[in-house]
Amino acid sequence: MPARLADLFFCLLGLGVALAAAVSLFGGARGAGIGALGDMTSPAFFPAIGAIALALASLAIAWRGLTAPAAPPIAWPGFRPLLVLVAVFAMIVAVVSGPVGFLEMLFFGLLALPPLFGLRDLRLILPTAVVVPLCVHLLFERVLLVRFPDGILF
């Protein structure tokens, strides 16, 4: 796939996801709206900031694709990028629709995604999968007072 076409594809994908997040946050979430950007305790604050950051990153990819010299074609090794997108989408659906919370899904995602990139050392994967969700929980829910979707454990 030509590099400029890949940049355009990822730019449009990122803008689409950012737009969908913005519509869902500002259109239907409780406590959301433009006022959520000024209130750090709102459940929509960090997702809104993430949507804005994703949109800006997507525009930066588009800018790079338009201004950088032509790069060699990209050779993607199999279906790894597609598997990552499917895994992240499945994680989002599981958090939104089921009894599994964000932190539990982060744990399972950190267990499942590294093997897609060839990392198979469980001495690194297991501690990372345990420590990162605990740190995220302590930072966001205890320090910043931002609530995540509740799950079975957290």
N, C-alpha and C positions, 0 to 999 in steps of 0.2 A: 504494500500500500504506500503510495507517495506520502512523504512527510507532511506536506501542506494539507492534503486531504485528511490525514489523521488529526492534525491540529484543528481543522474545521469540524470534524466529527466530535472531538472531545469538547470543543468550545460549545457547540450546539447542545451536546448532552449535558454539560455543566450548567448552561443557562436554562435548559429545560427543568433540571432538578431544582435549581435555585428558584425558578418561577413557581414550580409546584409547591415548594416549601413555603414561599411567601404567600401564595394564595391560601394554603391550608392554615398557616399561622394567623394571617390577618383576616381571613374570611370566616373561620369557624372555631378556632380555639378560644376557650374561656380566658379572659384576662389578656387577650391579644389585642392587636391593633397597633397603630403607630405609637401609642403611649407605652407599649411594651418595651420599646427601644430605650426609653428613659428610666425604666423601672427594673433594676437588677433582680428584684425578688419575683418578677413575673416569670411563669413557666415558659413563656415565649421568648424571653430575652436572648438566651444563648442560641436557640435554633435560628432566630432572626439574624443574629450576628453571623452565624455559620452560613446562612443563605446569602447574605451580602458578601461574605468572604469568598464563597464559591463563585458567585457571579463575577467578582473582580478577578479571580484567578482564571476563569474562563475567558474573560476579555483579554487578559494578559497572554493567554495561549494563542488567541486569535491574532493579537498584535505581533507576537513572535512569528507566527506563520506567515504573516503578510510582509514583515520587514526583514526577516533573516534570509541569508542566502539559501538556495535550494540544498536540502540535505539528501543523502542517499535514501532509497526506499526502506521502510521499516519491515523487518522480518519478525513477525510475532511467533513465538514458539508454541504452536498448537492453540488450544482453546483457553489458556490461562487467563487472559484478560476477561473473557466472557464468563469464566467460572467465578472470578472475583466479583464481577457485577451481579451475577445471579446470587452468590452467597450474601452479599451486602443487602440486596433486595429482599431475600428470604429472611434475613435477620430483622430488617425493618418491619416486615409483615408480621413476624412472630412477636415482636415487642408490642406492636399496635393492636393486634387482634387476640393475643393469647394471654395466659397467666404468667408468661416468662417476662421478667423485667429487663430493663436496659442493662443493668450490671451483670446479670446472669448471661445475657446474650453476648455481652462484651467478652466474658470469660470463654464461652463456647467459640466465639469468632476468633479469639486469640489462640485457641487450640486448633481450629480447623484451617485457618488461612496460611500459616507458615509452610505447611507441607506443599501447598500449591506453588510456592516459590523455591522449593527444594530444600528447605530447612527441616531436618528431621531429628535434631538433637533435643530429646525430651528434657535434658538437664537445663536447657535454656527456655524451652517453650512452657513447661509447667510452672516454674516460678513467675515467669512473665504473665501468664494467664491468671495467676492468683494475685500478684502484687498490683498490677495495673488497675483492675476493677476496684480493689480496696483503696488505692490512692485516689482514684477518680471519685469514689464515694465520699472519702474524707474531705477532699478538696471542695467538691461542688455542694454536697448536701450538708456538710457540717460547717465549713468555713463560709462559703458563698451563699448558703441557704437556697440552693436551686434544687427543686425536686425532680427526680427522674420517675418514669413510669414504674410503679411498684411491681415487684415480682414475688416469687415464692420465698426467697431468702432475704432480699433487700427491699 
